[in-house]
Amino acid sequence: MRELLYGRNAVRECLRAGRRKVYKVLLAEGVRESGIIVEILDVARAHGAALQRVERQRLDGLGDVNHQGVAAEVEEYPYTDLEVMLRVAEERGELPLLLLLDCLQDPQNFGALLRTAETVGVHGVIIPKRRAVAVTPAVVNASVGAVEHLLVARMSNLVQVIGQLKAADIWVVGLEDVPEAQLYHRADLNMPLALVVGSEGEGMHRLVRERCDFLIRLPMRGHISSLNVSVAGSIALYEIWRQRESKGKNDHRSR
């Protein structure tokens, strides 16, 4: 299967990551070869990808997307598995940090969370195979290409995944605005950890929430009672990173 990525950052990061084959880079007529375009063309040539100038209308045919005059024909996204993620954490000598997304639907939210996940050094992202957005060109674009550097796994059952994580001595914390949840900045998050973020509107499924070791929530002061899921998830991820940076990798809680 082949797909068409679009947007300058998405195409550049796909080429830089080198995790999937790039067959062809399409450049709209009139796009100047300067700045990031030069980077794209240089890396594309180094990878042996064909370069083709096309009429802008061809890229406009992708729909209501911001292609920025650049697209690339690539093989489909290379999903991985949990074992690979845990091995990467071990090889880096780091406490595992995973992100589980319980049936997220919106590509923009998914992409924004992937961008944050890559920034804070998440070792892997796990999503369900059904009723959830996959890594599509829209998601790659929304993540500004960050997902090309991330390990993502599609699993059939998140409840079973949580069981595997606990067997590997990883704590599972759910982000949910419920009374029994701890305030996120007061919870001890400096441990081998998997953060679970629920879907837009519905949050986590009941069985997923019940399997979490504990829950955290963000404080709310204004008239609006909730945050966008990608904003809330990003705040939690940065708090985990902050605690790890301030306490050190050898000062952590074990199961």
C-alpha positions as CSV (number, residue, x, y, z in Angstrom):
1,M,0.0,0.0,0.0
2,R,1.1,3.5,-0.8
3,E,-0.1,6.8,0.5
4,L,0.5,10.5,-0.2
5,L,1.9,12.6,2.6
6,Y,1.6,16.4,2.3
7,G,3.1,19.4,3.9
8,R,6.7,20.5,4.2
9,N,7.4,19.3,7.7
10,A,5.6,16.0,7.3
11,V,7.6,15.2,4.1
12,R,10.9,16.4,5.6
13,E,10.5,14.3,8.8
14,C,9.5,11.2,6.9
15,L,12.6,11.5,4.8
16,R,14.8,12.3,7.9
17,A,13.4,9.4,9.9
18,G,14.1,7.0,7.1
19,R,11.6,4.4,8.5
20,R,9.5,4.0,5.3
21,K,10.3,4.0,1.7
22,V,9.7,7.3,-0.2
23,Y,9.0,6.6,-3.8
24,K,8.5,10.1,-5.1
25,V,8.6,13.7,-4.0
26,L,6.1,16.0,-5.7
27,L,6.9,19.7,-5.9
28,A,4.3,22.2,-7.1
29,E,5.3,24.5,-9.9
30,G,6.3,27.9,-8.6
31,V,7.6,26.6,-5.3
32,R,11.1,28.1,-4.7
33,E,14.0,25.8,-3.9
34,S,15.1,27.5,-0.7
35,G,15.0,26.8,3.1
36,I,13.2,23.7,4.0
37,I,12.6,22.8,0.4
38,V,16.3,22.5,-0.1
39,E,16.5,20.1,2.8
40,I,13.7,18.0,1.4
41,L,15.3,17.8,-2.0
42,D,18.7,17.0,-0.6
43,V,17.5,14.2,1.6
44,A,15.2,12.8,-1.1
45,R,18.1,12.6,-3.5
46,A,20.2,10.9,-0.9
47,H,17.5,8.3,-0.4
48,G,17.1,7.8,-4.2
49,A,13.6,9.1,-4.3
50,A,12.3,10.5,-7.6
51,L,11.7,14.2,-7.8
52,Q,8.8,15.5,-9.9
53,R,7.4,19.0,-10.6
54,V,3.6,19.0,-10.9
55,E,0.9,21.5,-11.5
56,R,-0.4,22.9,-8.2
57,Q,-3.9,21.8,-9.1
58,R,-2.7,18.2,-8.7
59,L,-1.9,18.8,-5.0
60,D,-5.0,20.9,-4.6
61,G,-6.8,17.7,-5.5
62,L,-5.9,16.2,-2.2
63,G,-8.8,18.2,-0.7
64,D,-9.0,21.0,1.9
65,V,-5.5,20.5,3.2
66,N,-2.5,22.7,3.6
67,H,0.0,20.9,1.3
68,Q,2.3,23.9,1.1
69,G,3.3,22.9,-2.4
70,V,4.9,19.6,-1.4
71,A,3.8,16.0,-1.2
72,A,5.5,12.6,-1.2
73,E,4.4,9.1,-2.3
74,V,5.4,6.7,0.5
75,E,4.8,3.3,1.8
76,E,2.3,2.9,4.6
77,Y,3.2,3.7,8.2
78,P,5.3,1.0,9.9
79,Y,3.5,0.0,13.1
80,T,5.5,-1.8,15.8
81,D,4.7,-3.7,19.0
82,L,5.0,-3.3,22.7
83,E,8.1,-5.4,23.1
84,V,10.1,-3.1,20.8
85,M,9.0,0.0,22.8
86,L,10.1,-1.6,26.1
87,R,13.4,-2.7,24.5
88,V,14.1,0.9,23.3
89,A,13.6,2.2,26.8
90,E,15.9,-0.4,28.2
91,E,18.6,0.3,25.7
92,R,18.5,4.0,26.5
93,G,18.7,3.3,30.2
94,E,15.4,5.2,30.8
95,L,12.3,4.5,32.8
96,P,9.6,3.3,30.2
97,L,7.1,6.0,29.3
98,L,4.2,5.0,27.1
99,L,1.1,6.8,25.9
100,L,-2.1,4.8,25.5
101,L,-5.0,6.5,23.6
102,D,-8.4,5.0,24.2
103,C,-10.3,5.5,20.9
104,L,-9.2,9.0,20.0
105,Q,-11.2,10.1,16.9
106,D,-9.9,13.4,15.7
107,P,-6.7,13.5,13.6
108,Q,-5.8,17.0,14.8
109,N,-5.9,15.9,18.5
110,F,-4.0,12.7,17.7
111,G,-1.4,14.6,15.8
112,A,-1.0,17.2,18.5
113,L,-0.5,14.5,21.2
114,L,2.0,12.7,19.0
115,R,4.0,15.9,18.6
116,T,4.1,16.4,22.4
117,A,4.9,12.7,22.9
118,E,7.9,12.9,20.6
119,T,9.1,16.1,22.3
120,V,9.2,14.6,25.8
121,G,10.8,11.4,24.8
122,V,7.8,8.9,24.9
123,H,9.1,5.5,24.0
124,G,5.9,4.4,22.3
125,V,2.2,5.2,21.6
126,I,-0.5,2.5,21.7
127,I,-3.8,2.9,19.9
128,P,-6.8,0.5,19.4
129,K,-7.3,-1.2,16.0
130,R,-11.0,-0.4,16.0
131,R,-13.0,2.8,16.6
132,A,-9.9,5.0,16.6
133,V,-8.0,7.2,14.2
134,A,-4.9,5.5,12.7
135,V,-1.7,7.2,11.5
136,T,-3.0,8.8,8.3
137,P,-1.5,11.5,6.2
138,A,-3.7,14.0,8.1
139,V,-2.3,12.8,11.4
140,V,1.3,13.0,10.1
141,N,0.7,16.6,9.0
142,A,-1.0,17.5,12.3
143,S,2.0,16.2,14.2
144,V,4.3,18.2,11.9
145,G,6.0,14.9,11.1
146,A,6.8,14.0,14.7
147,V,5.1,10.6,14.3
148,E,7.7,9.6,11.8
149,H,10.2,9.5,14.7
150,L,7.8,7.7,17.1
151,L,7.0,4.0,17.7
152,V,3.2,3.4,17.4
153,A,1.4,0.1,17.9
154,R,-2.1,-0.8,17.0
155,M,-3.5,-3.4,19.5
156,S,-6.8,-5.2,19.5
157,N,-7.6,-4.8,23.2
158,L,-6.3,-2.0,25.5
159,V,-7.4,-3.9,28.6
160,Q,-5.1,-6.8,27.7
161,V,-2.3,-4.3,26.9
162,I,-2.6,-2.8,30.4
163,G,-2.3,-6.4,31.8
164,Q,0.9,-6.8,29.8
165,L,2.3,-3.5,31.1
166,K,1.6,-4.4,34.7
167,A,3.3,-7.7,34.2
168,A,6.3,-5.7,33.0
169,D,6.3,-3.7,36.2
170,I,4.9,-0.6,34.6
171,W,2.4,1.6,36.4
172,V,-0.7,2.6,34.5
173,V,-2.2,6.0,35.2
174,G,-5.4,7.3,33.6
175,L,-6.1,11.0,32.9
176,E,-9.8,11.5,33.9
177,D,-11.7,14.4,35.5
178,V,-13.4,12.5,38.3
179,P,-13.5,13.2,42.1
180,E,-11.3,10.3,43.1
181,A,-8.5,11.3,40.7
182,Q,-5.4,13.0,42.2
183,L,-4.4,16.4,41.1
184,Y,-1.7,15.8,38.4
185,H,1.0,17.9,40.0
186,R,0.6,16.2,43.4
187,A,0.8,12.6,42.1
188,D,4.1,10.8,42.1
189,L,4.7,10.1,38.4
190,N,8.4,9.4,38.5
191,M,8.2,5.6,37.8
192,P,7.9,3.2,34.8
193,L,4.7,4.6,33.5
194,A,1.9,4.4,30.9
195,L,-0.4,7.3,30.6
196,V,-3.9,6.6,29.4
197,V,-5.9,9.4,27.7
198,G,-9.5,8.8,26.7
199,S,-11.4,9.9,23.7
200,E,-13.0,13.3,23.0
201,G,-16.2,13.7,25.0
202,E,-16.5,10.1,26.3
203,G,-13.2,9.8,28.0
204,M,-11.9,6.3,28.9
205,H,-14.0,3.2,28.5
206,R,-15.1,1.8,31.9
207,L,-13.0,-1.4,31.8
208,V,-9.9,0.6,30.8
209,R,-10.4,3.1,33.6
210,E,-10.9,0.3,36.1
211,R,-7.6,-1.3,35.1
212,C,-5.6,1.8,35.8
213,D,-3.5,1.8,39.0
214,F,-4.6,5.3,39.8
215,L,-6.2,8.4,38.1
216,I,-5.0,12.0,37.8
217,R,-6.9,15.1,36.8
218,L,-6.1,18.7,36.0
219,P,-7.5,21.5,38.2
220,M,-10.2,23.7,36.7
221,R,-10.9,27.3,37.8
222,G,-12.8,29.0,35.1
223,H,-16.3,28.6,33.7
224,I,-15.3,26.0,31.1
225,S,-15.2,22.6,32.8
226,S,-12.8,20.7,30.5
227,L,-9.8,21.1,28.3
228,N,-9.2,19.8,24.8
229,V,-8.0,16.2,25.0
230,S,-4.7,17.0,23.3
231,V,-4.0,20.0,25.6
232,A,-4.8,18.0,28.7
233,G,-2.7,15.0,27.6
234,S,0.2,17.3,26.7
235,I,0.1,19.0,30.2
236,A,0.2,15.6,31.8
237,L,3.1,14.4,29.6
238,Y,5.1,17.5,30.5
239,E,4.5,17.0,34.2
240,I,5.8,13.4,33.9
241,W,8.9,14.7,32.1
242,R,9.4,17.5,34.7
243,Q,9.3,15.1,37.6
244,R,11.8,12.8,36.0
245,E,14.1,15.7,35.2
246,S,13.9,17.1,38.8
247,K,14.2,13.8,40.7
248,G,16.6,11.8,38.5
249,K,16.3,8.4,36.9
250,N,17.5,6.5,39.9
251,D,15.0,8.1,42.4
252,H,11.8,6.5,41.4
253,R,8.9,4.4,42.7
254,S,8.7,0.7,41.9
255,R,5.6,-1.5,41.7
